[in-house]
Amino acid sequence: MLTLVVDALASGRGWRASARDAIGAGPRAIAGVLEKHGLECRIARAEDALRSRELLASADVVLASAMTMDIEALRRLSYAVKLKRPEVPMVAGGPAASDPAALLSRTLFDIAVIGEGEKALEELLSIGLSDGSIPDPDDLKSVRGVAYRWRGRVVVTEQRPLMPRRELDLYKPSTKRVTDYPHYFAARVYVEVVRGCSNFNRTTLKLRSGLKCTGCNRCSSGSLAERLSCPAGIRPGCGYCSVPSLYGPPRSRSIELILSEVRELIALGVRRVVLSAPDFLDYMRDVLVEPEPLTDPRSPEPNYTAIEELLARLRDVAEEAGACIMLENVKPSLFTERAARLIAEYLPGTPVHIGCETGDPAHSRALGRPSTPAEALEAARRAARYGLKPYVYFIHGLPAQTQETVEKTVELMEKLSEAGVEKVTVYRFKPLPMSAFEHEPPGRPASRDLLSRRIVEAAKQLNTRRKLELVGKRMRVIVAEPHPRDRRHAYAYPVKGGPAVLLVNGASMIASVVEVEVTRVLSDRLVEAELAES
């Protein structure tokens, strides 16, 4: 019996247009549960599953991981399976399942798994899924953290308690299934080091749901346990984010498990590993406050001892194999001088992704942000000073966006450019289920909103300027896949992070690590390059 795990993350309508070199941690975690129970499985990207009738026809069970924006991909996938084989069980998880009623009403999936999926999947396997059967509703009602259809309505079971840190360590993500991805050798393969977020601040904006902060300050000055709940009923974290509600406070995976996973991935041919966490600097900070939950995004400071041990041992593993270890997200509130120095020592030149979202300090506080725009600017300067590559996130169309918040955001972007920021990433606000802003209207597209357009255009200008600085420079890239329209050329990715590269006449070099010279800028996200002369 074959279980097909479909990676629909960031696939939108069924095809991933951006970040094609990213392999998330979620699908491998699910495959790891299947392997633990001796079940045959395979991972496929949504686009590959949708265009391969043979692959879908071979699956006895279909599991899919997706984000909220990927519901259309899940709909297409479910119709491709169910219209021909209605008996095949289909289970969806990931952030897309945080609104299970919407997921199950818009697709033909049988079950949605809400939040952490490992234990729920084990229970589903025990009540029929492992035999290729759709579990009976009488059995499903005892499984916590799932939703299913019953007599024309969606039934959502009791919320599943979050796994404590030591229980999380009982689950090992699959490593061998990484080779199911066509370009795994060039991809950024994410390895989970921390699950959950320490920001339990709340938004102070009046919400459409009628909820309004009372100013009790429990979430910012109460005890760590008190911050878990809000007397006004407002969900925790930045208003636009659902991570604290879905995955709770941070829980760190053990160093030995992370090292084992990275070693196995590198042995299989993975060359770029990203340490995945809502905030890398929360790593083992949860241990410093146990048995209390880590609900303060500022105190205590990072667990420098644990971080140094992890990075030192990972560096040894990577250097021996010629691989590259990178990290991603950090909170400015925790990116201290000591933290920057440690990261630069063990991961020189790594990208560091810094959340900012708005340049207006008052707007930032009202959103529930854990740090200020000024701290984000200082974090970017600090990263650049230590030779790291600062990337900064913003969101346009947020609730309470005004002319003033936009002016301050654009002004901050200019300061970030002067500080040496490599890239500014701008997202359009979309209300996420289980976030404080879940009932707020989505931001209008920048093409139809003058204020949002200012933010997007400022980011494009900054990013284009940075790309122009690369013209004439050399970089080492891994050649990943042929250009979809002109098969002579290929897409490639810088070993240590950077813009996607269109390598002229590079199709014959797939899977090679080569030195290229940038010849021109094609967009704010893509540069063209040629093979460098020796």
N, C-alpha and C positions, 0 to 999 in steps of 0.2 A: 504494500500500500504506500502511495506517495502523497506526502503533504507538501503542497506548494505554498511557500511564504512569498507574498507579493510585496515588494518594496514600492509603495505608491507615494512615498514622502516627496513633497515638492513637485509632484507630477501634474498638478492642475487638472487639465482635461484628459490626461493620459500620456503626456510626454513632458519630460523635464527639460525646460528651455535654458535654465541657468544652473550654476553650481553642479554641472554634470560630473565633475570629478569628486563629488562627496559621497561617501558611503556611511550612512548613519549607524548608530549602535543598536537601535531598536530591533530591526529584523534579525540581526545575528543573535540578539538576546532570546528571541522567540525560538529561533532554530536551535539554540542551546538547550532549551527545555525539551524539545522534541528528541534531540540526540540523547539527553539524559534518560529518556524513557525508551530508548532503542528504536525509535521510529525513523523511517527513511524520509528525508526532506530535501528540498531544493529551494533556493531563493531566486526570484526573477524580478527585474524591474517591471513596473506597470506597462511601459511601452513594449517591452519584449513579450510579456504575457498576452497583451491585447493583439499583437500581430502574429502570434504563434498558436494556431488552432490545435496543433499536435500537442503543445505543452499543456494547454488548458484541458484537452481531452484526456491527458494522462494523469491528471490530479484527482485523487480520491477525497481530499480535503483541501480547502483553500483558506489560508489565513492572510490578512492584509494589514499593513501598517500605513497610516496616512495622517496628514494634518487636516485641519478644518478646510483649507482651500482646495483639498484634493477630493472632495465628495463626488465631483463629476467623474473623476477617474474610477472611483469605487463603483459608481452607478454603471458605467460602461463595462467594467470587469464583471460585475454581478450578472448583468444581462447576457454577457457573452457565455457565462457558465450555465446559469439557471434556465435559460430558454431551451437549452438542449438537454441539460442533465439536472433537473430540479432536485434530485435526491442528494446531490453533493453538498455537504455542510460548508457554510461560508461564515467566517468569523472575522470581524474588523476590530482593530485596536489602534492605540496611539491617540493623539489629540483630537482626531476626527470623531472619536467615540465619546468625547466629553459632552456632546449633545446627542444622546443616543436616539431620541425620538426623531430628530431630523435625519440622522444617518439611516435608520431603519425604514423611515417613510419614503426616502428618496432613492433607496437602493433595494436590492433583493437579498442583502445579507441576512442571515438567520439570527446572528448574535453579535452584540457589541460588548467589548470588554473596556471598562472605564478605569483609567488610571493605570497603576502597575499591573502588568499582565501575566507575570510568571506563575503565581500561585493560582490565579483564576484559570489559566490554561491547563494547569495540572488537574484541577478539579473537573474541567470540561472533558479532558481525556479520560478520566476515570468513569464518566457517566455516558460513554458512547462514542465520543469524538475519535478516540484511538482506533475504533473499529470502522471508521468512515460513516458513522450514523449521526444524524442530527439529534442531540439529546432531547429527551422528553421534557415538556414544560413542568411536570411534577418534580422532576429532578433538578431542573434549572433554578427553580425558586429557592433552592437551598444554597446556591452558589452566589457568594457576595461579590458585588462590583460588576454585574453583567446586566444586559438588557436584552429582551427578546419579544417577539410578537405572540400574543395569545388572545384568541377570539376578537380579532379586529383592533386590538389596542397594544401599546408598547408597555411592557412590564419592566420596571427597573428595580433590581433587588437592593438590599441594604448595602451601604458603602463598605468597601473592604478596608480594614485597618492597614496602615502602611507597614511595610516590613522594617524591623529594626536593622541596624547596621550589620550585625553578625548574621542575621538571616539572609540579608541581601548577598552575602558572600557565599551562600550555598548554591548560588546559580552562576554557571559559567557560560558566557556567550560562546556560540560556535565560532571557531576560527577557520576551519576548512571550508565553510560555505562562502567565505569571502571570494573564493575563486569562481563562484557562480556569476559574479559581476564581470562583464566583458573587459573592463579597463581597470581592474583592481590594482594592477601593477603601477599605474600612474595616479591612482586615486588618493584623496585624503581619507584615510580610514579612521573613523572615530572610535575611540576606546573610552567607555564610560569610567570616570574616576569618582564623580560625585553625582548623586541623584537628589533633586530637591533644591530649594532656594532659601537663603537666610533672610530675605527681605519680607518681614511681616508688617511693614508700614501699611497704611491704607490711604486711599484717595480721600481728599476732603471736598471734592466737587459734589454738588447735589446731583443725584443720579435719576434717570428717567423712571427707575423702579420705585422712586419715592424715598429711597434710603439716603440719609445725610449724616455725615460725621457730627458727633455731639461735642467734640473737643475734649474728650476725657483723657487723651494722650496715653491710653493704655498700650497702644501698639508701638509707641516710641519710647516710653519710659517705664512701662510695667515690667514685672518679672518675665523671664523668658517663657515660662508656661502661660502666664496671663496673656501674652501677645498672640497666642494661638487663636483666641476668640475675640470677637468685636461685639460690644453691647448693642451697636446699631445694626449688626448683621451684614456689614460690608466685607466682601471677600478680601483676603490678604494680598499684599504685594503691590507692585505698580499696577495701576488700574487697568491697563491694556493686556496684562500678562496673566496666564492661568496656571503657571508652574507651581506656585505655592499651594493652590487649591487641589491640583491634580496629584502632585508628588510630595507635598509637605516640606518640612525643614530638611536641610542637607544630611545625607548619610554617605559616608565615604567608603569606597571599596578598599580592601587591604592591599598593601604594596605587593605582596607575593602574587596575588591574583592578577593584578595589573601587569606585573612583569611577565608572568606566564603567558598571558594573552598576547602581549606585544612580541615576545620571543617567537611564539607560534606563527603570528601573522607575518613577521619578517622572514621566517623560514619558508613561508609559502610564496614569497616574492613581493610582499607589500613594502613599498619604499618610503611612504609618507604616512605617519601616524599622528593623529590629533587627539590630545587629551581632552575629553569631552566633559563639560560641566556647565550649568548655568553660571557658575563662577568658580574658576579653578582655585582661587585663593580661599575658598571654603574647605579645601581639602584637609581633612583631619582636624579642622577647627571644631567640628562637632564633638570630637573626643575631649576637647578642652573644657566643655561645659556639661558633659554627661553626668548624671542621667537627665538633665534638663534638655529640652529641645533647643536647637540653634536657631533662634528667631530674631537675632540682632545682626543687621548687616554691617555693623561698624566695630563692635567689641565682642570678644577679644580680637586682637590683631591676628593675622594669619599664623598657622602652626608652622613656623619656619623650619623647625627641626624635621618634621615629617615631610615637608615639601622638599627640603634639600636631600633627604635620603631617597625619596622617590626619583627626583630628577637626576641625581648622581648615578643611581643604578640604571635608569633608563638610558642615560648617555652612554654608559659602557656597552649596553646591549646594542644600541644603534650604531655606535662607531665601529664596533667589530664587524657589522654587516653592511656598513656603508649606507644605512637608512637615516631618515630625518625624523626627529620628534618635534612636534609643534604643540602649542596650546591655543586656546581661543579666548573665551570670555573672562574678563576680570571686572570687578566693581571698582570704580575710582576710590571709593571709601576704604578699600583694603589694599590698594596698590601703593604701598609705602615705598620709601627709598630702599629699605632692606629687601622687600619683595622684588622690586625691579632689579636689584643687584644680583639676587639669587637666580632669577630667571635668565638674566643676561649671561651669567657665568656658565650655566648648564645647557641653555637653549639659545645660543647666540643667533641673533637675527630673526628669531621667531616672530610671526605676527602676534599682536596683542589686540583683541577686540574690546573696545571700551564703550559701554552704553552711556548715552547722553539724552537722546530723544528730543529734547527741547533746549534752546539756549536761554530761556527765561527762568530765572531762579524761583519766582513765585509760582509759575506754571509747573515747574519741576516738583516743588513741594506739594502742590495740589494734586498732582498725578500719583503721589505716593512713592516717588523715586527715593532710592537709598542714599544718593549722593547728589551734589549740586553741579551745575554746569561749570563752575569755576574749578571744582575738583576734577571733572573730566578733562578740562584743559590742562591742568597741572599733571594729570596722569599721562596725557599724550606727550607733553614736554619731557616728562621723566623717562618714558619709554624711548623716545628719540635720543635722549641724552645717553642712554645705555646701549644704543645701537639696535634696539628692537624696532619692529614695524608697527606703529600704531594705526589701527583702523577704528573708526568711530561710527556708531549707529545713531540715526535720527528717524523720527516718524512724522509724516505730514498728515494733516486732517484729524489730529487728535481732538477730543473734547476740549472745549475752552481755547482752541486756537484762535488767535486774534492778530490784527495788524502788528500789535506790539510784540507778541510772542514770536511772530515770524521775523520781524526786524532784528530782534535779539538773537534768534537762531542763525540768521544769515551772517550777522556780525561775528558770532562765535565761530562759524565755519571759516571765516577769513583768518581769525586768530589761530585756529587749528592748522590751517594751511601753512601759516608762518612758523608754527611749532614743528612742522615736519611730518604731519599726518600723511600716510601713504594713500588712504582711501576713505571716503565717506560713503556709507551705505544708507540709503533712505528707503523706508517702507511706507506704504499707505496704511493708515489705521483701519483695521477691520475688527469688529467686536468678536472676541473669542468666548465661547461658552465656558462657564466656571471662572470667568474673570469679573472684576468689579464693573467693567464697562460692557458686559455681555448684552445689555439691552440698549446701548447707545447706538445712534445711527453711524454707519461706516463713513469714513472720510471720502469726499468726492475725489474722482481722479484729478490729477494735477492739470490735465488738459482742459478741465472744466472749472477749475478753481484758481483764481489769480494768486491767492496767498500760498496755497500749496505749490503752485508752479514756481514761485520764487525760491522755495526751499529746494525743489528738485533741480532747478536750473543752476542754483549756486553749487550744489553737490556735483553736477555734471561738469561745471567749469573747473572746480578743484580737481576732480579726478582726471580730466583731460590734461590739465597742466602737468600733473604728476606723470601721466603716460608719455607726454612729449619729452620729459626729462630723460626717459629711457632710450629715446632714439639714438642709435650709434653705440649703445652700451651692450655688453654681453651678459648672458645668464645661462645657467644650466637648467635644462628642461627635460621632462619625461614625455615622450611622444605617445599620445593616448589613442586617438581614433581618427579615421579619415574624415575629411570634410564631407558633409552629407550630399552636397551638390557637385563639387569638383573633387573627384577622388584622387587627383594628383597631390593635393595638399592635405594637411593634417592639423588637428588641434593638439596642443601640447601645454604642459603646466609647469611653472617654475618649481624646482625641487623644494625650495624653502618658502613657497607662497608668493603670490603676486598675480598679475593679470593673466587671463587666458591668452594663449599665443597661437596665431595662425601661422604654421610653419610652411613656407612655400616649398613645394616639391618634397614634402616630408612623409608622404604616405608609405614609402618603402622603409621607413625607420620606426614603425610602430614598436613600442616596448623598449626603445633605446633611450639612454640618457645621453644627450648631446649638448654641445655648447652652441648657442645661436647668437646672432646679432640683430637687435631690433631695428627695423627699417622704416616703419611708419606706424601711426596710430589710426586704427580703424574705427574705434568708438571709445567712450569713456570706460569700457570694460574689456576691450580687446585690442591687442597690438599684433602687427605682422612682423615676422622675422625670417631670416635666412640662416642656413647653416654657416657658422663662423669659419673663416679660413684659419688654418693652423699656423 
